[in-house]
Structure formats: structure tokens, C-alpha cells
Amino acid sequence: MQIQWYPGHMHKASKEIKHALPDIDLLIEILDARIPYSSQNPMLASLRGDKPTIRVLSKTDLADPELTKTWQAYLEREQAVKTLAVTTQQPDKIKQIIDLCAKMLPEKTAANKVIRTMIVGIPNVGKSTIINVLAGRTIAKTGNEPAVTKQQQKINLGNNIVLSDTPGVLWPNVENRHSGYRLAVTGAIKDTAFQHDDIALYALGYLGKAYPDRLVQRYRLESLPEESLALLKAIGAKRGCLRSGGIVELDKAAKLLMNELRAGTLGQITLETPEMIEAEMLELAAIREQKAARQAARRRGAPSFSPTDIESPKK
């Protein structure tokens, strides 16, 4: 799935982040604990270098607890990265971010110097709520719709820590198609940017393997269909998503599934694992190589063939 939803203010914010990063001492990146890899902005990965970074896994009340621990260990293998798993219902734990900033820059703390931090994250990841907790007052607007914050602002958190807030930023092209689907499933992208049944079918393809018992229990299924479309129809039939003739309305069934998945009604679910991501990166590397080979062939003026272009010899 290719992400097409990239409002103009996101492009502007991306440019401002690039411009400001050299003057920032420490990054605070808010990730969705359900999709810790897919919710990372690759732009930051390429720009931060070895800058100290706190990766805050938000919405852990919706994520699989064991996989959250696995992801924390995996992310902390990267140099100068620490993680913190929080929910917006745990203000005391969120405030640990301030102490962690000081611990990660001991020289500045000892010298009583200002620590300049920047908080970043994709839309609808809980960033604004975390900012309000850190500041101890309502500064950032919150909401369930992505892209609520539209401009940057600086906030004094006390303890010589200044926080630069940024709008939730996606990126123009999500290369890994799986990440595109997961961003849509978790609500990081406005629902008008995709087909609900397409996203629901992708989600069911994963849930049917990773959390089959949750689906059987929630939708009172006698058995779990192996094929995602049959499973969506079974869910729709059980929940009355029908039109005349007993035909399942796929869009209605898909919206119901997405709403319940996002709300945590299906239980604590994580949609990706480190092992899955490493396999997908190998797939993506192969796609990049094929794309580079086609571009090189075009530059040389050589024809680019696919197996279907070659006709069988006539007899």
C-alpha cells in the first residue's frame, strides 16, 4: 500500500525539523507500541547520527506486553538509544522522561547547562498528551484524529530542559508496503486515504495467525476461516453487518473490526515483531536492487524485459 496522505504542513514541518536538528542535544521519539518499527520516521534515522535518543513506546495498554519488552531490548541495541514504555494513563511514568534526559547527558547536567530536546512522532501516537503531562499543564491540543498539531513550539520543562514540539510527521513514501498497512490499521492515517476492507483484510491475515483465539472469542466463531475474506464475512454476519438478502456489507464489517482493534476491544495486540521486520527489510532490499537495475538499464538505453515480455517460439 502506498501512502498518499501527506498534508502540506507535514512537508513544512519536515524541513523545519531538518533545519533545527543540528542544534538539538537529544531526541525524544514517540512510537506506537503496537508498531514500534513502522511508526519510526526514516528521515530521523538518517539525520540523527549518534545523537542521544529516547524512544518512548506509547499506547502500551493496547500492545502485547511481552512483545513490548522484546521491542525495547531490540531498539536499545542501537547506540545511544534508551526506551521507555508508557500509557497516557501513567503520568508519573511519563515524567520519567525528564530524569532520563538528564541521565543521558550527564556532562550538561553536571555543568547546569540547558538541555535542548526535540519531541517527534507520527500523527495520533499520543505525543500531545505526553507533552501536556511533561509540562504540567495543557499546552498541546489532543484528539483522536491524526494531524492535530500544525506548528512547532518551545516549552520549558524545568530542570534546565527545553522541549521543541513538532507536528506529527509522516513521510511522502512508505517503502515497506507492510508498514503502510500497519500505519493505516492503527489510525495514523486518516480513514479517507484508504479502502477500509483492504486494510481490514490485511489485519485479519496477521491476526488470524498471531491471535486466532481473540477473534474466535470476540466474534463467537465456531471455527476460524483460513482465508481473510471469508473471515471478514463471518465477522460481519455475526455482528449483523448485512443488507437485504443476507449479504455481508464488507465496508461496514471492516469499519467495525478496525474500531474494535484500535480501541483494544480485541485485547492487547502488537502488529509486528523484530523477526518480521528483518524479513521485510530483506524483501525491501531486493525490491530496491530491482528498481536500481531498471533505472540503470534505462540510462543505458537498453530494453528492460520481464519474463512475460518473452514470447515462446512459434512452431
DRENDRENLO-200005 format. One record per residue (C-alpha): chain; residue number from 0; residue in one letter; z, x, y. Coordinates in steps of 0.2 Angstrom, whole numbers, plus 2048, in hexadecimal, padded with zeros to 3 digits. Layout:
BEGIN
R chain   n res  pz  px  py
R     A NUM   A   Z   X   Y
...
END
This chain:
BEGIN
R chain   n res  pz  px  py
R     A   0   M 800 800 800
R     A   1   Q 7FB 807 811
R     A   2   I 807 803 81F
R     A   3   Q 7FE 7FB 82E
R     A   4   W 80D 7F6 838
R     A   5   Y 810 804 846
R     A   6   P 814 7FC 857
R     A   7   G 810 806 866
R     A   8   H 822 80A 86A
R     A   9   M 824 813 85A
R     A  10   H 816 81F 85E
R     A  11   K 81E 822 86F
R     A  12   A 82F 825 867
R     A  13   S 828 831 85A
R     A  14   K 821 83C 868
R     A  15   E 832 83C 872
R     A  16   I 83B 841 862
R     A  17   K 82F 850 85F
R     A  18   H 832 855 871
R     A  19   A 845 853 871
R     A  20   L 848 85B 85F
R     A  21   P 848 86E 865
R     A  22   D 857 86A 870
R     A  23   I 861 860 863
R     A  24   D 86F 869 859
R     A  25   L 870 85D 84B
R     A  26   L 867 84E 843
R     A  27   I 86E 83F 83D
R     A  28   E 862 836 832
R     A  29   I 866 824 82C
R     A  30   L 85E 820 81B
R     A  31   D 85E 810 811
R     A  32   A 869 814 801
R     A  33   R 85D 809 7F7
R     A  34   I 84E 814 7FC
R     A  35   P 855 825 801
R     A  36   Y 845 82E 800
R     A  37   S 839 821 806
R     A  38   S 843 81E 815
R     A  39   Q 842 830 81B
R     A  40   N 836 834 829
R     A  41   P 82A 842 823
R     A  42   M 828 847 835
R     A  43   L 83A 84C 836
R     A  44   A 839 856 826
R     A  45   S 82B 860 82D
R     A  46   L 833 862 83F
R     A  47   R 846 865 83B
R     A  48   G 844 876 833
R     A  49   D 856 87B 82E
R     A  50   K 85E 871 83B
R     A  51   P 86F 86A 835
R     A  52   T 86C 858 82F
R     A  53   I 878 84A 82A
R     A  54   R 86F 83D 81F
R     A  55   V 878 82D 81F
R     A  56   L 875 821 811
R     A  57   S 877 810 818
R     A  58   K 878 7FF 810
R     A  59   T 881 807 801
R     A  60   D 888 7F5 7FD
R     A  61   L 876 7F0 7F8
R     A  62   A 872 800 7EE
R     A  63   D 876 806 7DC
R     A  64   P 887 810 7DE
R     A  65   E 883 81C 7D1
R     A  66   L 871 81F 7D7
R     A  67   T 878 822 7E9
R     A  68   K 883 830 7E2
R     A  69   T 874 837 7D9
R     A  70   W 86A 837 7EA
R     A  71   Q 878 83F 7F4
R     A  72   A 878 84E 7E8
R     A  73   Y 865 84F 7E8
R     A  74   L 864 84E 7FB
R     A  75   E 872 85B 7FE
R     A  76   R 868 868 7F4
R     A  77   E 85E 86A 804
R     A  78   Q 864 877 810
R     A  79   A 870 872 81E
R     A  80   V 870 860 818
R     A  81   K 880 856 815
R     A  82   T 880 843 810
R     A  83   L 88C 835 813
R     A  84   A 88B 824 80A
R     A  85   V 890 815 815
R     A  86   T 88F 802 818
R     A  87   T 890 7FA 829
R     A  88   Q 8A0 7F1 823
R     A  89   Q 8A8 803 822
R     A  90   P 8AB 808 834
R     A  91   D 8B8 815 830
R     A  92   K 8AC 81E 824
R     A  93   I 89E 81D 831
R     A  94   K 8A9 826 83D
R     A  95   Q 8AA 834 831
R     A  96   I 899 839 838
R     A  97   I 8A1 840 848
R     A  98   D 8AD 84B 83E
R     A  99   L 89E 851 833
R     A 100   C 894 855 843
R     A 101   A 8A2 861 848
R     A 102   K 8A4 869 837
R     A 103   M 891 86C 835
R     A 104   L 891 876 846
R     A 105   P 8A2 87F 845
R     A 106   E 89D 88C 852
R     A 107   K 899 87F 860
R     A 108   T 8A9 876 85B
R     A 109   A 8B4 886 85C
R     A 110   A 8AC 88A 86D
R     A 111   N 8AF 878 874
R     A 112   K 89C 876 877
R     A 113   V 892 866 877
R     A 114   I 88A 861 867
R     A 115   R 879 859 86A
R     A 116   T 874 84D 85C
R     A 117   M 866 841 859
R     A 118   I 867 832 84E
R     A 119   V 857 82C 846
R     A 120   G 852 820 839
R     A 121   I 845 813 833
R     A 122   P 845 801 83A
R     A 123   N 853 7F5 833
R     A 124   V 85D 803 82A
R     A 125   G 86D 7FF 834
R     A 126   K 86C 80D 841
R     A 127   S 871 802 84F
R     A 128   T 881 7FC 847
R     A 129   I 886 80E 842
R     A 130   I 883 813 855
R     A 131   N 88E 805 85B
R     A 132   V 89C 80A 84E
R     A 133   L 89B 81C 854
R     A 134   A 89B 818 866
R     A 135   G 8A9 80B 864
R     A 136   R 8A0 7FE 86E
R     A 137   T 890 7F4 86E
R     A 138   I 882 7FF 874
R     A 139   A 873 7FD 868
R     A 140   K 86C 7EC 864
R     A 141   T 86D 7E7 852
R     A 142   G 863 7DA 848
R     A 143   N 85B 7D7 837
R     A 144   E 849 7D9 83E
R     A 145   P 842 7EB 83E
R     A 146   A 83E 7F3 84F
R     A 147   V 84C 7EC 85A
R     A 148   T 850 7FC 863
R     A 149   K 841 800 86F
R     A 150   Q 847 80F 879
R     A 151   Q 851 81F 878
R     A 152   Q 863 821 87F
R     A 153   K 871 82E 880
R     A 154   I 882 829 87B
R     A 155   N 892 833 87D
R     A 156   L 89C 832 86D
R     A 157   G 8AB 83D 873
R     A 158   N 8B1 84D 86A
R     A 159   N 8A3 856 874
R     A 160   I 895 84C 86A
R     A 161   V 886 845 873
R     A 162   L 87B 839 869
R     A 163   S 869 836 86D
R     A 164   D 864 825 866
R     A 165   T 851 822 861
R     A 166   P 848 812 85C
R     A 167   G 845 80F 84A
R     A 168   V 835 819 846
R     A 169   L 829 817 837
R     A 170   W 81A 822 836
R     A 171   P 807 81E 837
R     A 172   N 803 821 825
R     A 173   V 80E 820 816
R     A 174   E 805 82C 80A
R     A 175   N 80F 827 7FB
R     A 176   R 80A 815 7F7
R     A 177   H 81A 812 7ED
R     A 178   S 824 816 7FD
R     A 179   G 81A 809 807
R     A 180   Y 81E 7FC 7FB
R     A 181   R 831 800 7FB
R     A 182   L 832 800 80E
R     A 183   A 82A 7EF 80D
R     A 184   V 836 7E9 7FF
R     A 185   T 845 7EE 809
R     A 186   G 840 7E6 819
R     A 187   A 83C 7F6 823
R     A 188   I 82B 7EE 828
R     A 189   K 828 7DD 82F
R     A 190   D 823 7D0 822
R     A 191   T 813 7CC 82C
R     A 192   A 80C 7DD 827
R     A 193   F 80A 7DA 814
R     A 194   Q 807 7CC 807
R     A 195   H 818 7C7 800
R     A 196   D 812 7C4 7EE
R     A 197   D 80A 7D6 7EE
R     A 198   I 81B 7DD 7F3
R     A 199   A 825 7D2 7E7
R     A 200   L 81A 7D7 7D8
R     A 201   Y 81D 7E9 7DC
R     A 202   A 830 7E6 7DD
R     A 203   L 830 7DD 7CD
R     A 204   G 826 7EB 7C4
R     A 205   Y 835 7F6 7C8
R     A 206   L 843 7EA 7C6
R     A 207   G 83D 7E4 7B5
R     A 208   K 83F 7F5 7AE
R     A 209   A 84E 7FB 7B8
R     A 210   Y 859 7EC 7BA
R     A 211   P 852 7DF 7AD
R     A 212   D 864 7D7 7AA
R     A 213   R 866 7D3 7BD
R     A 214   L 855 7C9 7BD
R     A 215   V 85A 7C0 7AD
R     A 216   Q 86B 7BB 7B3
R     A 217   R 866 7B6 7C5
R     A 218   Y 857 7AB 7C0
R     A 219   R 85E 7A5 7B0
R     A 220   L 84F 7AB 7A6
R     A 221   E 84F 7A9 793
R     A 222   S 844 7B9 792
R     A 223   L 83D 7C5 79E
R     A 224   P 82A 7C5 79F
R     A 225   E 822 7D7 79E
R     A 226   E 815 7D3 7AB
R     A 227   S 81A 7D2 7BD
R     A 228   L 80F 7C3 7C1
R     A 229   A 816 7B9 7B3
R     A 230   L 828 7BE 7B8
R     A 231   L 825 7B8 7CA
R     A 232   K 81E 7A8 7C3
R     A 233   A 82E 7A6 7B8
R     A 234   I 839 7A9 7C7
R     A 235   G 830 79D 7D2
R     A 236   A 830 78F 7C4
R     A 237   K 843 792 7C2
R     A 238   R 846 791 7D4
R     A 239   G 83B 782 7D8
R     A 240   C 82D 78B 7E2
R     A 241   L 820 77E 7DC
R     A 242   R 813 774 7E3
R     A 243   S 80A 765 7DB
R     A 244   G 805 767 7C9
R     A 245   G 814 773 7C6
R     A 246   I 80A 782 7CD
R     A 247   V 815 790 7D3
R     A 248   E 813 794 7E5
R     A 249   L 813 7A7 7E4
R     A 250   D 816 7AA 7F6
R     A 251   K 825 79F 7F7
R     A 252   A 82C 7A7 7E7
R     A 253   A 829 7B9 7EE
R     A 254   K 832 7B5 7FE
R     A 255   L 841 7AE 7F4
R     A 256   L 841 7BE 7E9
R     A 257   M 840 7CA 7F8
R     A 258   N 84E 7C0 802
R     A 259   E 85A 7C1 7F3
R     A 260   L 856 7D4 7F0
R     A 261   R 858 7D9 802
R     A 262   A 869 7CE 803
R     A 263   G 870 7D6 7F3
R     A 264   T 870 7C6 7EA
R     A 265   L 869 7CF 7DB
R     A 266   G 876 7DC 7DC
R     A 267   Q 877 7EE 7E1
R     A 268   I 865 7F5 7DE
R     A 269   T 85D 806 7E2
R     A 270   L 84A 806 7E2
R     A 271   E 847 818 7DF
R     A 272   T 84E 827 7D6
R     A 273   P 84C 83A 7D9
R     A 274   E 842 83B 7C9
R     A 275   M 836 82D 7CE
R     A 276   I 833 836 7DF
R     A 277   E 82F 847 7D7
R     A 278   A 822 83E 7CC
R     A 279   E 81B 835 7DB
R     A 280   M 81A 845 7E5
R     A 281   L 80F 84D 7D7
R     A 282   E 804 83E 7D7
R     A 283   L 803 83F 7EA
R     A 284   A 7FF 852 7E9
R     A 285   A 7F0 84E 7DD
R     A 286   I 7EA 841 7E9
R     A 287   R 7EA 84D 7F8
R     A 288   E 7E1 85A 7EE
R     A 289   Q 7D3 84D 7EA
R     A 290   K 7D2 848 7FC
R     A 291   A 7D1 85A 802
R     A 292   A 7C3 85E 7F5
R     A 293   R 7B9 84F 7FB
R     A 294   Q 7BB 854 80D
R     A 295   A 7B6 866 809
R     A 296   A 7A6 85F 7FF
R     A 297   R 7A1 855 80F
R     A 298   R 7A3 864 81A
R     A 299   R 798 86E 80E
R     A 300   G 78B 860 80E
R     A 301   A 78D 85E 7FB
R     A 302   P 78D 84D 7F3
R     A 303   S 79D 846 7ED
R     A 304   F 79C 83E 7DC
R     A 305   S 7A7 833 7D2
R     A 306   P 7A5 830 7C0
R     A 307   T 79E 81F 7C3
R     A 308   D 790 827 7CE
R     A 309   I 788 82F 7BF
R     A 310   E 77C 824 7B5
R     A 311   S 77A 826 7A3
R     A 312   P 769 82D 79E
R     A 313   K 75C 820 79A
R     A 314   K 756 81F 788
END
